[in-house]
Amino acid sequence: QVQLVESGGGLVQPGGSLRLSCVASGTIFSIYVMGWYRQAPGKQRELVADIIRTGGTNYANSVKGRFTISRDNAKNTVYLQMNSLKAEDTAVYYCNALEARGARWWGQGTQVTVSS
């Protein structure tokens, strides 16, 4: 099993920045992709960004140029640096880990609120 613990959410003004962190534990050697998803009230959960074991990244069009995903393998941690935040970025952000065999794991989520 894989356990994921997110941190770093909070309230920020439009144009501000936040950095989310996700620490993985358990059978982390089996993880192939780690990513961040978000879910706003009344909307479906959507992919924000993900990063594969070899370092390749993928971003939703809505966050390209503003968000950066990275990983520190020594710390078993994935980060999401969010800059130029907008009100529409307000959501619960979830860390996700996908194993090569197809098993998927979720963190508990962290709230990000962008408001003046």
N, C-alpha and C positions, 0 to 999 in steps of 0.2 A: 504493500500500500504506500501511497504518497500523501503526505500532509503538507498543506500550503497555508501560510499565514501572511496576510497582507497588512501593510501599515502605510501611513503617509497621507491619508485623505484629510479633508477639512473644508473650511470655508475660505474662498479666495475671491478677490474682486476681478471683474473682467480685465483681461490683459495680463493678469498675474500668472504665477508659475507654482507648480507643485511637483513633487517627486514621490511616486509610489514605489514601495518595495514589497517583494514577495519572497519569503524564505521557504525553501523546500526541504523536507526531511523524509526519511523512510527509504524506499527502494528507488532512489533518485537516479541510479545508474540506468534504469529502464526508460527514463524520460527522453523523448525525441524532440518534442516541441513544447515550448512554454509561451504563454501569451496572456494578454489582458483583454477581457471583454467588459462591456458595460451594459447596464439596463436602466433606462429612464422610466419614470412612472407611466404606465399605460402603453409601453413599447416593448418590443421583443429584445432579448439579449442579442448584442451584436459584437462582432470582433472589432477590437481597436487596433491591436498590433500583435504579432507573434515573431518568435525567433527560434530557429532550429538549432540543433546541437552544433552544427558546423558554423553557425554564425549568421546565416542568411536571415533577412528580415522581411516582413510583409506588413503593410499599413492600410487601414481604411482610408479611402480618399478624403474623408472629412477631417482627418488629423495629419495628413502628409504635410511635412514642412513645419509642423508645430510640436509634434510628439516624437520622442525617440525611445526605442526599447533597447535595452542592453542587458547583458548577463555577466555575473562574476562567478565563474565555476568554482573557484576556491571557497567561496562563501555560500554556494548553492542558492544564489539570490538573483532574481530578475528585477530590473528597475523599469519604470516608465516615467521619463521626464516629460512633463507637460508644460509647454510655454504658450503664451498668447491665448490663454483660456477664454472661452466664450460661454455665455449662458447655456447654450445648447450642449455643452460638455457636461452639464450637471447630470449625475447618474450614480448608481452604485457600481463600482468597478470591482471585477472579479479576476483573480489570478487563476490560470488554467494550466494543467500539465497533461500532455498526451503521450502515452507510451507507444512504442513501435508496434506492440500487439493490439493496439486500439483502445486500451483502457484510458478513461479520461477522469481527471480529478479536479475539484474546485476548491477554492478558498472560501472564506465566510463572507467576503466582500467588504469594501470600504467606501464610505460615502464621500463623494466630491460634489461640492456645491459652489457654483460660480454666480455671485450676486453682489451687487453694490449696496 
